[in-house]
Structure formats: structure tokens, C-alpha cells
Amino acid sequence: MSTPLAELRVLLVEDSPTDAFLIREALAEVPEFAPVLVHAEHLSAALAHLLTTPFDVVLLDLGLPDSQGLDTFHTLHLQKPETPVLVLTGLDDMSAGLLAIQDGAQDYLLKREIQPMLLSRAIRYAIERQRVSAVLAASEERFQLAVSGAAAGLWDWDPRTDVAYFSPHFCEILGYTDHELPNDIRAHRYAIHPDDIDRVSATLEAHLAHRCAYNVEYRVSTKSGELRWILSRGQALWNSAGEPYRMVGWIVDITDRRRAEEALRESREELKRLSANILHVREEEKARMARELHDDLGQQLTALKLETGLLENRLRQADAGGAEGEIGKLNRMIDQIVASLRRIASDLRPRMLDDLGLIPAVDWLIEEFSMRYAIQVVTDIDADEIAFNRESATAVFRMIQEALTNIARHANATEVCVEILRGATHCNVTVADNGRGAEREVRPGLKSFGLLGMRERAERLGGQVMIETAPGRGFSVKIAMPLAIVEAPEPD
């Protein structure tokens, strides 16, 4: 007899009947749980459902008839901050999904890429991340209550004799009963983890020498041998000669908080790995589509043009003058289709990026940009001094492409400068324009000209993005990436 699947209460907030149907079908194919789906087409209806029904997860489209953009998430999250939210986005508003994560959403999904396994994993991760965040928040609250209510374990130490007093709760944290620990500070020192003792001793010595506060987290071995994390704080007293004669402090058990922090860190790392994998898969898919467009469809159009030429010759021999003009139009249409095909394939992924490398691809990109938008581009490129690997070449090309696209859309510039230079330890890429500029506080999101994607790519290579701008003074994007990563050998 099979075990019944666990129920999962899902609130789908989506105004598109087609998208709602596809998501409903994907949920129905998830093998791990039995979804109980409630569908709302308006934010107001979703808020009403949340007031009366508890949900395990919310799948939220940001573009609704009665609410648009990040305000949609903010309104819903404000009403039910304890319910995990997965934001649904299209390819043209991925930045909104990333910004929603920064503001408290658990994840985002591209509607076109929703599949049962991907949806199942995203829902499970979202629920777990929400749980871990709640545990962390609860742990912090317990910590504050412990301090304010004197629930911490108190200690009182004489540095001259090492005689110490340990409160009952101090003993309890270490797994002992009251009076079971000897009144000697060494009883506590012996419990400190060997990997932490030097750090704790250094902090204590610095405090006794008036150099810093005593505030340190470390592991201790309890009476049963279990390792626990504690936070210890204290304050010394000094006599007129500057010698410490007493130190009083307290400890609290922060094991739950540290475990929650580690779980949250691992969850964030998993999210980064997932994001990096999505970028990689997207680039591979673009390359595949570009190859198929160029090779398969391009060859078919070439064959069609040859056949049209043969037909034109036969009509000319048959003295069908009127038909020759129509064939000429057909040839011109085929030429236009071939040109469009080549442009689309190059936009997806220029073949020269794989065949000739980054610098020729960037030269082609700049030439196309300059011709299309009539903007002069000045370059300073160390053509042969940086051995870009495939990942870094793709990232640098995409970042320059995004920067030039932003300039064409928003800058109203007449001149652009592109630099790719080798520094002592870093590869430095700069794209600057003389356009309208922007306010100095540029947030990487919907209104920051696509900087979020550039920052993600740079951080993936261990780099960082720096912005210099002011209204009327142009816009400069500088990316610095470690050469050790940019030039790292490709994995086998």
C-alpha cells in the first residue's frame, strides 16, 4: 500500500489563463507532493485568500491588472511575511525577480522554463529557506530575551588567582548541575575547542590590555561531549596601577543561531550555483540556436536562392519578361531574410567569439554598434596580453554588450570609450560615455540600465563593478576581475 503524498497548499497569483494552465499542469506532474491549488487573477483577491487561508507557498506574477512590478510583491509580503513567495517573471523582467529576492522573496522562476522538476525543487528550497530564516529570527529573539531577562550564564573571575564563580545557568549551558564545576576559570578554559582557544585567549589578553572589548563566539565541549556554540561578553576592572583585578561577564548558547546561519549560507550558495548554471545553460542554448540558424536554415535559404536563380534563367530563355521582375523581387527578399538571419544568429552568440576569441568579437560588436547608432567608439585594448578562458570571454563580451545596449537606449551619447587592460593582478574593463549620466546612487535593478546582470557575471569571476556618474557628466562602468580566475585553465 503506497503512502499518500503530503498536501501542499499553493496560492497561484496569475492573470494569464495560459500561464496559469501551464503552471497548474506542471504542479500536477510533481511527484513529491499533492498540490492543493487556489488561483487568483488579481492581487486584491490574493490578499483576501491570505487573510482566511494558510498557504505553504505563493507563486506570484508581478504584472497583474491591479498591481505592477515590485509593488505587487511588497504589498503581498507585507501582509504575510511568514509565507514563502516564488516570483514568476518573463525573460524581459528578470531584474524584477532578482530585486524581489533582495527584498525578501525566496526565489524567482522564468515562466518559459517552468518544468515539474524545476518547479518542485524551487518550491522545496523556498519553503526550507523561509523555515531557516524564521529559525534564525527566532534564535535572535531568544537571545535578546535571554540578555534582557538575565537568563544568560554569568561568570565572575579574579585574574590574579583564577578563582571564578559560575552561575547555575552557566553550568547548565555546559551540561553540568549547579556546584558541579569547580570554582576555577580553568574549568571553562579546558572546555573550549582546541581550534578556538588561541583566538579566545588573544581576545581576552587584548581586553585586559585595554585594546578591545571582550566579545567572542566559540565552541565548547559539554559534559556529554557535545559541541555547542556560545557567545561570551565581559568587562574587566582595573586598579589604580592599571592591573586587572576582576572581570565579570556572561555567556549564552547560540548553537541554534549558528546552525541556522550555516544552513542559510549553504542555501545562498546553492542559489548562486543555480544562478550560475542558468547562465551557463542559457549561453549554451544561445550558441546552439545560433548554429542551427546559421548552418541549417542558412543552407536551406542558400539552396532556395540557387533554385530561384535557375528558375530565373529558364524564364529568361523562355522570354517571360514579366516573370523575371517577380523573380528579382523574390531574390531580394531572400537576401533580406539571409541578412536578418545572420544578424539574429550573431546577436544570440557571434561565432567569432568561439572561433577567433574575445577581442575580435568585441571589435565586431563595437563596429556594429557604431554603424547602427552613429556613435563614435574609441578603444584601448590589450589585444594579446590576456589569455581569457571560455567562461571569462563570454562574461566580458556580454558585459560590454550590455553596457553598449544601455548607452544606445538611455545615454544620448555621441562618444564611447571601451578599454580592456591588463593590470598587475586584475583584468580591467571600462565602458564610458559622454551622455546624460545619472544620479550617483544607482541601484542594480529595473531602473539602473541592466547593471544587475553585469554585477552577477562579474561576481561569478570574483570581480566587482564600479560606477562613476553624475547628471550631465556621462556614465562609466568599470569591471575589475582577478587575472587568476580570468586566465584559469578550462576544466577537462
KAKAZI-V226639 format. One record per backbone hydrogen bond with DSSP energy under -1.0 kcal/mol. CO is the residue of the C=O (numbers start at 1). NH is the residue of the N-H. If there is no record, write none. Layout:
# KAKAZI-V226639
co,nh
CO,NH
CO,NH
This chain:
# KAKAZI-V226639
co,nh
6,34
8,36
9,56
9,57
10,38
11,59
12,40
13,61
16,20
17,21
18,22
19,23
20,24
21,25
22,26
23,27
24,28
27,30
34,8
36,10
38,12
40,14
42,46
43,47
44,48
45,49
46,50
47,51
49,53
57,11
58,86
59,13
60,88
64,67
67,64
69,72
70,74
71,75
72,76
73,77
74,78
75,79
76,80
80,83
84,58
85,106
85,107
86,60
87,109
89,111
90,93
93,97
94,98
95,99
96,100
97,101
98,102
99,103
100,105
101,104
107,87
109,89
110,113
111,114
115,119
116,120
117,121
118,122
119,123
120,124
121,125
122,126
123,127
124,128
125,129
126,130
127,131
128,132
129,133
130,134
131,135
132,136
133,137
134,138
135,139
136,140
137,141
138,142
139,143
140,144
141,145
142,146
143,147
144,148
145,149
146,151
147,150
153,251
154,167
155,249
156,165
157,247
158,162
162,185
163,158
165,156
167,171
168,172
169,173
170,174
171,176
172,175
174,223
177,180
182,184
184,187
185,188
185,189
186,190
189,192
191,221
193,196
193,197
196,200
197,201
198,202
199,203
200,204
201,205
202,206
203,207
204,208
205,209
206,211
207,210
214,234
216,232
218,230
219,193
220,228
222,225
226,222
228,220
229,254
230,218
231,252
232,216
233,250
235,248
237,245
237,246
239,242
243,239
246,237
247,157
248,235
249,155
250,233
251,153
252,231
254,258
255,259
256,260
257,261
258,262
259,263
260,264
261,265
262,266
263,267
264,268
265,269
266,270
267,271
268,272
269,273
270,274
271,275
272,276
273,277
274,278
275,279
276,280
277,281
278,282
279,283
280,284
281,285
282,286
283,287
284,288
285,289
286,290
287,291
288,292
289,293
290,294
291,295
292,296
292,297
293,298
295,299
296,300
297,301
298,302
299,303
300,304
301,305
302,306
303,307
304,308
305,309
306,310
307,311
308,312
309,313
310,314
311,315
312,316
313,317
314,318
315,320
316,319
319,321
320,324
321,325
322,326
323,327
324,328
325,329
326,330
327,331
328,332
329,333
330,334
331,335
332,336
333,337
334,338
335,339
336,340
337,341
338,342
339,343
340,344
341,345
342,346
343,347
344,348
345,349
350,353
351,355
352,356
352,357
357,361
358,362
359,363
360,364
361,365
362,366
363,367
364,368
365,369
366,370
367,371
368,372
369,373
370,374
376,416
378,418
380,420
381,383
386,388
389,393
390,394
391,395
392,396
393,397
394,398
395,399
396,400
397,401
398,402
399,403
400,404
401,405
402,406
403,407
404,408
405,409
406,410
407,411
411,436
414,376
415,434
416,378
417,432
418,380
419,430
420,382
421,428
425,483
426,423
427,481
428,421
429,479
430,419
431,477
432,417
435,474
436,472
440,442
443,445
445,448
450,454
451,455
452,456
453,457
454,458
455,459
456,460
458,463
459,462
464,480
466,478
468,476
470,473
474,470
475,433
476,468
477,431
478,466
479,429
480,464
481,427
482,485
482,486
483,487
486,389
